[in-house]
Amino acid sequence: MEEVQYQGQILSFVDLINMYSIEIPIIQRDYAQGRQDKQKIRYLFLKALHESLLNEENLMLDFVYGSVVDNNTFQPLDGQQRLTTLFLLHWYASRTIADDVASLLSKFTYETRISSRNFCQSLVTNDIELDKDIRPSDQIINSPWFYLSWKKDPTIEAMLRTIDDIHKMFNDIEDLWQKLSNKDSLIKFYFVNLENIGLSDDLYIKMNARGKLLTTFENFKATLEKKINDENWEENINYIEKFEYKIDTIWTDFFWNNFRQNNNIDSAMLNLFSTILMIRQSILRDKETEERIHIISNLQADSNNLTSQWMNKKDFEYIKEILNLLSVNYEAIKKFELKIPFFRHSVVEGFISKIVNDSKGSSYTHKVLLFAQIEYFRRCNEYNIEKYSEWMRVVRNIVSRGDIEKSGKRPDIIRSPQTFDGVVFLINELANGCDDIYKNLSNSSFTINSTFAKEQIEEERIKAKIFQERPNLKTVLYQFEDTDLLRGRISFIFYCINYDGNPSSMNEVFLTQIKNVVLQYFQSDEFLNNDLRRALLATNVDNEYSFYNYWWSYWNVAQCNKRRIIDNFREIEYIINSEFKDYIKALILNLIDEDLKQLLEKFTFPDTFPNWKKRLIKENELLDDNDSNYIGIPDNEEFCYLLKSKRPRDLNGCVKIE
């Protein structure tokens, strides 16, 4: 292949802008030379320009090279910083001349942000009388044509800083425009047009490695805007309603005012877009399962994996709808404070803040909760705090279920891309009735096709029917739901009261009595103690006193069956949802009329009751002084060992109780 020879020219800025429009491409970094931390670089460059003009000495500014694209537009690959500073210097010089050069300077623009582009245009088309003793940036910002949102654009901020420095350094040079623009301009550079090289966005990124690249979100935005235009997603839409306008104005203001961190909002926007795109995979289901799971998994792993290739027009329209909703109604939404415990998924700042500002990545569950929240405000024309809370309570109950194990380990129900996919599909179906979720769930015609969390959905339907017929029972059933033990799943309570499915037959007094017991003895981890363990040892189910059979292992050291007598609180959740739940039920019913100490004091030992078990119940110090909640019982049950640890290697330190 014949090597292409690129022919260079020596040009001034005016020469170049007469030949071409100059457009800083979307893939380039922001204007960095005007940044606060680049003061020395900026000063040295401006000083070199100033001395050249003041002393009438030639100054060569090295190479400026790039590619000429459609409509005779030059896009620099290298030289963006110098060209931008030269543009600002030429604008500054042009204010004092009679000739109209606005049309010439308006050929310089930024593709990176619409705000940068509009600022450059406004700068050259509006007259500004600069005062020697006032910073030009203040005068520009106070001009009626300057949008305050522009102050958040780092390129504009940097340009204003450079203009201030130009004003301080160049205000005393006479005929500045003539010196810059005449045929024998002192300040020039080597210009190289990389013809026919076919510069792609990828090549721009790679070749621009010595400078700051666009952020991941800026790159995503650039490719998305290209896709929008290429696929005509916004045909016949008013410009101020278009994505490219709103993303740089209204939506940027929303994120800036609510979610900026270190004067940056790109990561917040990236996190929200990524989350919404994850959710959309499970709503539309227009891709094969394997592809959906791949996308969800990649975005959960790192929001920087976001790409417009995974987005279709419906996704795009949904995202626009959500951004419009949030930017308009966010203040109203914030007032709808949820006074519902979300247990380990509780957040202080709200679900949207948790997701957009969490640099470590928010959980699948947080994203599902945000989706539920958004769907209520998206679907409902009128907001009602009671109905909103009821909706979020139902969703809370679904996502709070865990796959509880005998050991008390409780992995989240939503812990994989597959379960995320399933629960989002379910919540999207449920959201059809989010305006009054209990009314809709109580109606058999309200169909749910999803099979995810089927048991919990059936329980929510049962509760919905109760609430429709007996709304006064909401308070007591909510109290059950909000305990750390039950976490929204109260089928065990219905079992305790022998509920027959008929709301009118539910005994409110009996229900309240059980509620009082649960709140006093089983509400959370801090309520687990040895009195409760002793009471369970004294609890009879079908003439058996063996609640500890819920857990088994074998202790070879002593040839014994190893049992747990509730080592951690979450084991109780396992028990009440297992075949051993009658032990907890029986104890709760016994505690309605007597407290733990009374039960233990009045307990009468059956004739067949082994002595070691009697001693564990009556001699408090045996359990109180033991370091573990494991016991070893031989097959004949004639004695037991109090194990010194979970896996003792010998009998030393293990207490034999006979």
C-alpha positions in Angstrom: 0.0 0.0 0.0 1.4 3.4 -1.0 2.3 5.6 2.0 0.2 8.7 2.1 2.3 11.9 2.2 0.6 14.7 4.2 1.5 18.2 2.9 1.7 20.9 5.5 1.0 24.7 5.3 2.1 27.6 7.5 -1.1 29.4 8.5 -2.4 31.9 11.0 -5.6 31.4 12.8 -7.4 33.8 10.5 -6.0 31.9 7.5 -7.4 28.7 8.8 -10.8 30.0 9.7 -11.1 31.7 6.3 -10.4 28.3 4.7 -12.6 26.1 6.9 -15.1 26.1 9.7 -13.3 24.8 12.8 -15.2 22.3 14.9 -13.7 20.7 18.1 -15.0 17.1 17.6 -17.2 15.4 20.1 -14.6 12.9 21.0 -12.1 15.6 22.2 -11.6 16.6 25.8 -12.9 19.8 27.3 -10.9 23.0 26.9 -8.3 22.3 29.5 -5.9 25.2 29.0 -8.3 27.5 30.9 -8.7 25.3 33.9 -7.8 26.6 37.4 -5.0 24.1 37.7 -3.5 25.0 34.4 -2.7 28.7 35.3 1.1 28.3 34.7 0.6 26.7 31.3 -2.0 29.3 30.3 0.2 32.1 31.5 3.3 30.9 29.6 1.3 30.5 26.4 -0.3 33.9 26.6 3.0 35.5 27.5 4.6 34.0 24.4 1.8 35.4 22.3 2.0 38.8 24.0 5.8 39.1 23.6 5.5 38.1 19.9 3.0 40.9 19.3 4.6 43.5 21.5 8.1 42.9 20.1 6.9 42.1 16.6 8.7 38.8 16.5 7.5 35.7 14.7 6.2 32.9 16.8 5.6 29.3 15.4 3.2 27.3 17.4 4.1 23.8 16.3 1.7 21.5 14.4 -2.1 21.7 14.2 -3.4 18.7 12.4 -6.7 17.0 11.8 -9.2 16.0 9.2 -11.5 18.0 6.9 -15.0 16.5 7.1 -18.3 17.3 5.4 -19.2 20.9 4.7 -15.6 22.0 4.6 -15.2 21.6 8.3 -11.8 21.1 9.9 -11.8 18.9 13.0 -8.5 19.1 14.9 -6.9 15.9 16.1 -4.1 17.8 17.8 -4.1 21.6 18.5 -7.5 21.9 20.1 -6.2 23.8 23.1 -4.1 26.3 21.1 -6.9 26.9 18.6 -9.4 27.6 21.4 -7.1 30.1 23.1 -6.4 31.7 19.7 -10.1 31.9 19.0 -10.7 33.7 22.3 -7.8 36.1 21.7 -9.1 36.9 18.2 -12.6 37.5 19.7 -11.1 39.8 22.3 -9.2 41.7 19.6 -12.3 41.9 17.3 -14.4 44.0 19.7 -12.5 47.2 19.0 -12.8 47.2 15.2 -15.5 48.6 13.0 -15.5 45.6 10.6 -18.1 42.9 11.3 -16.1 39.7 11.9 -18.8 37.9 13.8 -19.6 35.8 10.7 -16.0 34.7 10.5 -15.4 33.9 14.1 -18.8 32.1 14.3 -17.2 29.4 12.1 -15.4 28.2 15.3 -17.5 25.9 17.3 -17.5 22.9 19.8 -19.3 19.7 18.9 -18.7 18.3 22.4 -21.6 20.1 24.2 -24.5 22.1 22.9 -23.8 24.6 25.7 -20.2 25.1 24.6 -21.4 25.5 21.0 -24.1 28.0 21.9 -21.7 30.0 24.2 -19.2 30.4 21.3 -22.0 31.6 19.0 -23.4 34.0 21.6 -19.9 35.4 22.4 -19.2 36.5 18.8 -22.7 37.8 18.0 -23.3 40.0 21.0 -21.6 43.3 21.7 -19.8 43.6 25.0 -18.3 46.8 26.4 -15.4 45.7 28.6 -14.3 47.8 31.5 -10.5 47.7 32.2 -11.2 47.3 35.9 -13.9 44.7 35.8 -13.3 41.1 35.0 -14.8 40.3 31.6 -16.1 37.0 32.9 -18.4 38.9 35.4 -19.7 41.1 32.6 -20.3 38.1 30.3 -22.1 36.1 33.0 -24.3 39.1 33.9 -25.2 39.6 30.2 -28.9 38.9 29.4 -27.9 36.3 26.8 -25.8 34.2 29.2 -27.6 31.1 30.6 -26.7 30.4 34.2 -26.6 26.7 33.4 -23.6 27.4 31.2 -21.5 28.0 34.4 -21.6 24.2 34.9 -20.0 23.5 31.5 -16.2 23.0 32.2 -15.3 24.3 28.7 -17.2 27.5 29.2 -15.8 28.0 32.7 -12.3 27.5 31.3 -13.0 29.9 28.4 -14.1 32.6 30.9 -11.0 32.2 32.9 -8.8 32.5 29.8 -10.7 35.7 28.7 -10.0 37.3 32.1 -6.2 36.5 31.6 -6.3 37.8 28.0 -7.9 41.0 29.2 -5.2 41.6 31.9 -2.4 40.9 29.5 -3.5 42.3 26.1 -5.6 45.3 26.9 -2.7 47.7 26.3 -1.7 46.4 22.8 -2.9 48.8 20.1 -4.2 47.5 16.8 -4.4 44.0 18.2 -6.8 42.7 15.5 -4.7 44.1 12.7 -1.5 42.5 14.2 -3.3 39.1 14.4 -5.2 39.2 11.1 -2.9 40.8 8.6 -1.3 38.9 5.8 2.1 38.8 7.6 0.7 37.7 10.9 3.4 37.1 13.5 1.7 34.1 15.0 1.4 31.0 12.9 1.5 27.2 13.0 2.1 24.3 10.8 -1.2 23.0 9.5 -1.5 19.4 8.3 -4.7 18.1 6.7 -4.8 14.3 7.2 -6.7 13.7 4.0 -8.6 10.5 3.5 -7.5 9.0 6.7 -11.0 8.2 7.7 -10.6 9.1 11.4 -13.0 7.1 13.5 -14.1 7.9 17.0 -11.9 5.0 18.2 -8.9 6.5 16.5 -9.6 9.8 18.0 -9.7 8.2 21.5 -6.5 6.3 21.0 -4.5 9.2 19.5 -5.7 11.6 22.1 -4.3 9.5 24.9 -1.8 12.2 26.0 -4.8 14.4 27.0 -7.8 13.9 29.1 -10.4 11.7 27.3 -14.1 12.3 27.5 -15.8 10.6 30.4 -17.6 7.4 29.9 -20.9 9.2 30.0 -19.8 11.8 27.5 -18.7 9.1 25.1 -22.0 7.3 25.7 -23.9 10.5 25.1 -22.0 11.2 21.9 -22.7 7.7 20.4 -26.3 7.9 21.6 -26.9 11.3 19.9 -25.4 9.9 16.7 -27.7 6.9 16.9 -30.7 9.2 17.5 -29.9 11.1 14.4 -28.9 8.1 12.3 -32.1 6.3 13.1 -34.4 9.3 13.1 -35.7 8.7 16.7 -36.6 12.4 17.1 -38.1 13.3 13.7 -40.6 16.2 13.8 -39.8 17.0 17.4 -39.4 20.6 18.6 -35.7 21.3 19.2 -36.2 22.3 22.8 -37.8 18.9 23.4 -34.9 17.0 21.9 -32.5 14.9 23.8 -29.4 16.8 22.8 -30.9 20.1 24.1 -32.3 18.7 27.3 -29.3 16.7 28.3 -27.2 19.9 28.2 -29.7 22.1 29.9 -32.8 21.0 31.9 -31.6 17.6 32.8 -28.1 18.8 33.5 -29.6 21.4 35.9 -31.5 18.7 37.6 -28.5 16.5 38.2 -26.3 19.5 39.1 -28.7 20.8 41.7 -29.4 17.4 43.3 -26.6 14.9 42.7 -23.3 16.6 41.9 -20.2 15.3 43.7 -16.9 17.2 43.4 -18.5 19.5 40.9 -19.2 16.5 38.6 -22.4 14.9 37.5 -21.2 12.5 34.8 -21.0 9.5 37.0 -24.4 10.2 38.5 -26.0 10.4 35.0 -24.1 7.3 33.9 -25.4 5.3 37.0 -29.0 6.3 36.3 -28.9 5.6 32.6 -27.2 2.2 33.3 -29.8 1.3 35.9 -32.7 2.2 33.6 -31.2 0.2 30.7 -30.9 -2.8 33.0 -34.5 -2.5 34.0 -35.6 -2.1 30.4 -34.1 -5.5 29.4 -36.5 -7.2 31.8 -39.6 -5.2 30.8 -39.4 -5.5 27.0 -37.8 -9.0 26.9 -37.2 -8.4 23.2 -33.8 -10.1 23.4 -32.9 -13.8 24.0 -32.6 -14.6 27.7 -28.8 -15.2 27.4 -28.3 -11.7 25.9 -30.6 -10.0 28.5 -28.7 -11.7 31.3 -25.4 -10.7 29.7 -26.4 -7.0 29.5 -27.8 -6.9 33.1 -24.7 -8.7 34.5 -22.3 -6.3 32.7 -24.1 -3.2 33.8 -24.4 -4.4 37.4 -20.7 -5.1 37.4 -19.7 -1.7 36.2 -21.9 1.1 34.8 -18.9 2.1 32.7 -19.9 -0.8 30.5 -22.9 1.2 29.3 -23.2 1.4 25.5 -25.9 2.8 23.2 -25.7 -0.4 21.2 -27.9 -2.0 23.8 -30.5 0.7 23.5 -33.5 0.8 21.1 -36.0 3.5 20.5 -38.4 2.3 23.1 -35.6 2.3 25.7 -34.7 5.8 24.6 -38.2 7.1 24.9 -38.6 5.6 28.4 -35.4 7.2 29.5 -36.6 10.6 28.2 -39.9 10.1 30.0 -38.1 9.3 33.3 -35.7 12.3 33.0 -38.6 14.6 32.2 -40.5 13.2 35.2 -37.7 13.6 37.6 -36.6 17.1 36.5 -40.1 18.4 36.8 -41.5 16.5 39.9 -38.4 15.6 42.0 -39.1 18.1 44.7 -42.7 16.8 45.0 -41.5 13.2 45.0 -39.0 13.9 47.8 -41.8 15.1 50.0 -43.4 11.6 49.8 -41.3 10.3 52.6 -41.6 6.5 53.1 -41.9 5.5 56.8 -41.4 1.9 56.0 -38.4 -0.1 57.2 -36.6 -1.6 54.2 -34.3 -3.6 56.5 -30.9 -4.2 55.1 -31.8 -2.2 52.0 -32.8 0.9 53.9 -31.2 4.1 52.7 -31.0 7.5 54.3 -31.0 9.7 51.2 -33.6 7.9 49.0 -33.2 5.2 46.4 -32.4 7.5 43.5 -29.6 9.2 45.5 -28.3 5.8 46.6 -28.1 4.6 43.0 -26.7 7.7 41.2 -24.1 8.6 43.9 -22.9 5.1 44.9 -19.4 4.8 43.4 -19.2 1.2 44.5 -22.4 0.2 42.8 -25.9 -0.2 44.3 -27.4 -3.6 44.8 -29.9 -5.3 42.5 -32.5 -4.8 45.2 -32.0 -1.0 45.4 -32.5 -0.8 41.7 -35.7 -2.7 41.8 -37.0 -0.5 44.6 -36.1 2.6 42.5 -38.0 1.1 39.6 -41.1 0.6 41.7 -40.8 4.1 43.0 -40.5 5.6 39.5 -43.4 3.5 38.2 -45.8 4.9 40.8 -45.0 8.5 39.9 -44.9 7.7 36.2 -48.2 5.9 36.0 -50.3 7.9 38.5 -51.8 11.2 37.5 -52.4 12.1 41.1 -50.0 11.3 44.0 -51.4 9.9 47.2 -49.0 9.3 50.1 -51.1 6.5 51.5 -51.5 4.6 48.2 -47.8 5.2 47.4 -46.8 3.8 50.8 -49.0 0.8 50.3 -47.5 0.1 46.9 -43.9 0.4 48.1 -44.8 -1.8 51.1 -46.0 -4.6 48.8 -42.8 -4.3 46.8 -40.7 -4.2 50.0 -42.3 -7.4 51.1 -41.5 -9.1 47.8 -37.8 -8.1 47.6 -37.2 -8.6 51.3 -37.8 -12.4 51.1 -34.6 -14.3 51.5 -33.6 -17.9 51.0 -33.2 -18.6 54.6 -31.0 -21.5 55.6 -30.9 -23.7 58.8 -27.7 -21.9 59.8 -29.5 -18.5 59.7 -27.7 -17.4 56.6 -30.1 -15.3 54.5 -28.9 -14.5 51.0 -31.0 -11.8 49.2 -33.7 -13.2 47.0 -32.4 -10.8 44.3 -28.7 -11.7 44.0 -28.2 -12.6 40.4 -29.0 -11.1 37.0 -31.6 -13.9 36.5 -33.5 -13.1 39.7 -33.3 -9.4 38.9 -34.8 -10.1 35.5 -37.6 -12.1 37.1 -38.5 -9.6 39.8 -38.4 -6.6 37.4 -40.8 -8.4 35.1 -43.1 -9.1 38.1 -43.0 -5.5 39.4 -43.8 -4.2 36.0 -46.9 -6.3 35.9 -47.9 -5.3 39.5 -47.4 -1.7 38.6 -50.5 -1.9 36.5 -52.3 -1.6 39.8 -49.9 0.6 41.7 -52.5 3.4 42.0 -54.4 1.3 44.5 -52.5 -1.9 44.9 -54.6 -3.5 47.6 -57.9 -2.9 45.8 -56.4 -4.4 42.6 -54.7 -7.4 44.3 -58.0 -8.2 46.0 -59.7 -8.5 42.7 -59.3 -11.9 41.0 -59.5 -10.3 37.6 -56.1 -8.6 38.3 -53.9 -11.2 36.7 -50.2 -11.7 37.3 -48.5 -13.9 34.7 -45.1 -13.9 36.4 -44.3 -16.9 38.6 -41.5 -15.1 40.5 -42.1 -14.9 44.3 -45.4 -16.7 43.7 -46.0 -17.5 47.4 -45.4 -13.9 48.5 -47.8 -12.7 45.8 -50.5 -15.0 47.1 -49.8 -13.7 50.6 -50.2 -10.1 49.4 -53.5 -11.0 47.8 -54.7 -12.5 51.1 -53.7 -9.4 53.0 -55.3 -7.2 50.3 -58.6 -8.9 50.7 -58.4 -8.5 54.5 -57.6 -4.8 54.1 -60.5 -4.2 51.7 -62.9 -5.8 54.1 -61.2 -5.0 57.5 -59.1 -1.8 56.9 -58.8 -1.4 60.7 -56.5 -4.5 60.7 -53.8 -2.7 58.7 -52.0 -1.3 61.7 -51.6 -4.6 63.5 -50.6 -6.6 60.4 -48.2 -3.8 59.4 -46.5 -4.2 62.8 -46.0 -7.8 62.1 -44.6 -7.1 58.6 -42.2 -4.5 60.0 -40.4 -6.8 62.5 -36.9 -7.8 61.6 -38.0 -11.4 62.1 -40.8 -11.5 59.5 -39.7 -8.8 57.1 -43.0 -8.6 55.3 -43.7 -12.3 55.2 -46.5 -13.1 57.8 -47.9 -16.4 56.7 -46.6 -17.8 60.0 -48.9 -15.3 61.8 -51.9 -16.6 59.8 -50.8 -20.1 60.9 -50.7 -19.1 64.5 -54.3 -17.8 64.4 -55.5 -20.7 62.2 -56.8 -18.2 59.6 -59.4 -19.7 57.4 -59.3 -17.2 54.6 -62.4 -15.3 55.6 -61.5 -11.7 56.8 -64.7 -11.4 58.8 -63.7 -14.3 61.0 -60.4 -12.9 62.0 -60.3 -12.2 65.7 -58.7 -8.8 66.2 -58.2 -9.3 69.9 -56.4 -12.6 69.4 -54.3 -11.1 66.6 -53.3 -8.2 68.8 -52.3 -10.6 71.7 -50.0 -12.5 69.3 -48.6 -9.2 68.0 -47.7 -8.1 71.6 -45.9 -11.4 72.2 -44.0 -11.2 68.9 -43.0 -7.6 69.6 -41.9 -8.4 73.1 -39.9 -11.6 72.5 -39.2 -12.1 68.8 -38.9 -8.7 67.2 -35.2 -8.6 66.4 -31.8 -10.0 67.3 -31.5 -8.2 70.6 -34.5 -10.2 71.9 -32.7 -13.6 71.6 -31.6 -14.8 75.0 -31.1 -17.9 77.1 -34.6 -17.6 78.7 -36.1 -18.0 75.3 -33.9 -21.0 74.6 -34.9 -22.6 78.0 -38.6 -21.9 77.2 -38.3 -23.6 73.9 -36.7 -26.6 75.6 -39.8 -26.7 77.7 -42.2 -26.4 74.8 -44.3 -29.4 73.9 -45.4 -30.4 70.4 -47.1 -33.7 70.0 -45.4 -34.9 73.3 -42.0 -34.1 71.9 -39.7 -31.5 73.5 -37.1 -31.4 70.7 -37.2 -28.0 69.0 -33.5 -28.3 68.4 -34.0 -31.1 65.8 -34.3 -28.4 63.2 -30.5 -28.6 62.9 -28.3 -31.7 62.9 -24.7 -32.7 62.5 -22.5 -35.4 64.0 -19.8 -35.0 66.6 -17.3 -37.8 66.1 -15.3 -37.0 69.1 -18.0 -38.2 71.5 -20.1 -40.2 69.0 -23.0 -37.8 69.5 -25.7 -36.0 67.5 -24.8 -32.4 67.4 -27.7 -29.9 67.7 -28.1 -26.1 67.8 -30.2 -24.4 70.3 -30.5 -21.2 68.1 -27.1 -19.8 67.6 -28.3 -16.7 65.9 -31.6 -14.9 65.6 -32.2 -15.6 61.9 -32.5 -19.3 62.7 -35.9 -18.5 64.2 -37.0 -17.3 60.7 -35.9 -20.7 59.3 -37.8 -22.6 62.1 -41.1 -20.7 61.6 -41.1 -21.6 57.9 -40.1 -25.2 58.4 -41.7 -28.4 59.8 -40.6 -27.3 63.3 -42.7 -24.1 63.2 -45.2 -25.5 65.8 -42.6 -25.1 68.5 -42.5 -21.3 68.0 -46.3 -21.2 67.6 -46.9 -23.1 70.8 -44.5 -20.9 72.7 -46.1 -17.7 71.4 -49.6 -19.0 72.4 -48.3 -19.8 75.9 -46.8 -16.4 76.2 -50.1 -14.6 75.7 -51.0 -15.2 79.4 -47.6 -15.6 81.0 -44.1 -14.3 80.5 -41.0 -16.4 80.0 -40.0 -16.6 83.7 -43.5 -17.6 84.7 -43.6 -20.3 82.1 -40.3 -21.7 83.2 -41.2 -21.5 86.9 -44.6 -23.3 86.4 -43.3 -25.9 84.0 -44.0 -29.5 85.1 -41.5 -32.0 83.8 -43.0 -35.1 82.2 -42.0 -38.5 83.7 -39.9 -39.3 80.6 -38.1 -36.0 80.6 -34.3 -36.6 80.7 -32.4 -35.1 83.7 -29.9 -33.2 81.5 -32.8 -31.3 79.9 -34.3 -30.6 83.3 -31.0 -29.1 84.5 -30.7 -26.9 81.3 -34.1 -25.4 82.1 -33.7 -25.0 85.8 -30.0 -24.2 86.2 -29.6 -20.9 84.4 -25.8 -20.8 84.8 -25.4 -23.8 82.5 -26.4 -22.0 79.4 -25.3 -18.5 80.7 -21.7 -19.6 81.3 -21.4 -21.6 78.1 -19.6 -20.0 75.1 -21.5 -21.8 72.4 -25.1 -22.7 71.5 -24.2 -26.3 70.4 -25.1 -29.4 72.3 -24.1 -33.1 71.8 -26.7 -35.7 72.5 -26.1 -39.5 72.3 -28.6 -41.8 70.6 -29.9 -42.9 74.0 -30.4 -39.3 75.2 -29.1 -40.1 78.7 -26.9 -37.0 78.9 -25.7 -34.1 76.8 -22.5 -32.2 76.3 -22.4 -28.4 76.2 -19.9 -27.8 73.4 -17.2 -25.3 74.1 -17.3 -24.2 70.4 -18.9 -25.1 67.1 -16.4 -27.8 66.2 -14.5 -28.9 69.3 -11.6 -31.3 68.5 -11.7 -33.0 71.9 -13.7 -33.2 75.1 -11.6 -30.7 77.0 -13.7 -27.7 78.0 -17.0 -29.4 76.9 -19.3 -29.8 79.9 -21.1 -33.1 80.4 -24.7 -32.7 81.8 -26.3 -35.8 83.3 
